[in-house]
């Protein structure tokens, strides 16, 4: 039972008489039928008998309330008592008391003491507050909050001893706004369109690594199909269903290397995926549509050339451009670093030839002749500089 420290003496029945008390229970407690049987105790301050607390016991619960002194009350409650035999009545002065569940009383008392204690504490500086929060987070926080706190502490820089160095450095910096450009940012966006490229390579064969396009495990799943194609060649059906496959298979030798055929098959898979509609991307059998026999290859295509949104898989313009760049690199790898852009353009429906030329520059192609009139392009060392793009407002799309 929560009692103030000054309430130490219990009032016995034989002590000084107490005027009647009107009791009002807290909200939610209505012991109408039990009122006559509820035991109660009265406690008072030995130094001031006017300070009294009433405690009522009910079904293992305790209710406590303070009796307001008559001097502090704004109104006076009276009881009219009538004698049935003599039919006489008299008015009796009473005291009022509101009883509250002792658990609520303790909570209210704790809140009151906390507020009083906070008023007496000195105000903390912002840095002290941050240090206290970090300390509590490290002791009692979750793993996620602890990692965030540690990262914040690592990134905190003490500038008190560096002010002079910073001022000196800033004074020596002369920034011309007109000379600031976004060329580096644009190059980063363009490099995302192509596989990882070693632009410092000394040999053409070292520019693009096949494993960055399709790894060895995924290539193994395409080898049975490649062996069948080498042994049986292309049929009329293949020629009708895939002009891309027929036009580029003729670039290979009579007895082509199986690794080159595998790259051709993967390029054909990307070409077919390019021609899938937006509705096809939301179908349940999408993996089968991409490649009917190799699930690893189908998953590779999904991960590299689509983005997962709330409405399902989508293929923004950026990923279509990326598809075309990867197809060009694959053709270079299995066709001895030569490519006919006119043939490729005829395979890509709805893809402008002017934009195809711009993507060819990103890949690093050099024309055999004039850039606008040449049809055959090759890969040479050193690579030409990347084109300067017109940076779009939105990311994940490339404009030239």
ABEGO torsion letter per residue (X at the ends): XBBBAABABBBBAABBBBBBBBBBBBBGBBBAAAAAABBBBBBBBAABAABBBBBBBBGGBBBBBBBBBAAABABBBBBBBBBAAAGBBBBBBBBBBBBBBAAAAAAAAAAAAAAAAAAABBBBBAAAAAAAAAAAAAAABBAAAAAAAAAAAAABBBAAAAAAAAAAAAAABBBBAAABBAAAAAAAAAAAABBBBBAABABAAAABBAAAABBAAAAAAAAAAAAAAAAAEBBAAAAAABAAAAAAAAABBABBBAAAAAAAAAAAAAAAAAABBAAAAABAAAAAAABAABAAAAAAAAAAABBBBAAEBBBBAAAAAAAAAAAAAAAAAAAGGBBBAAAAAAABBGBBAAAAAAAAAAAGBBBBEBAAABABBBBBOBBBBBBBBBBBABBGBBBX
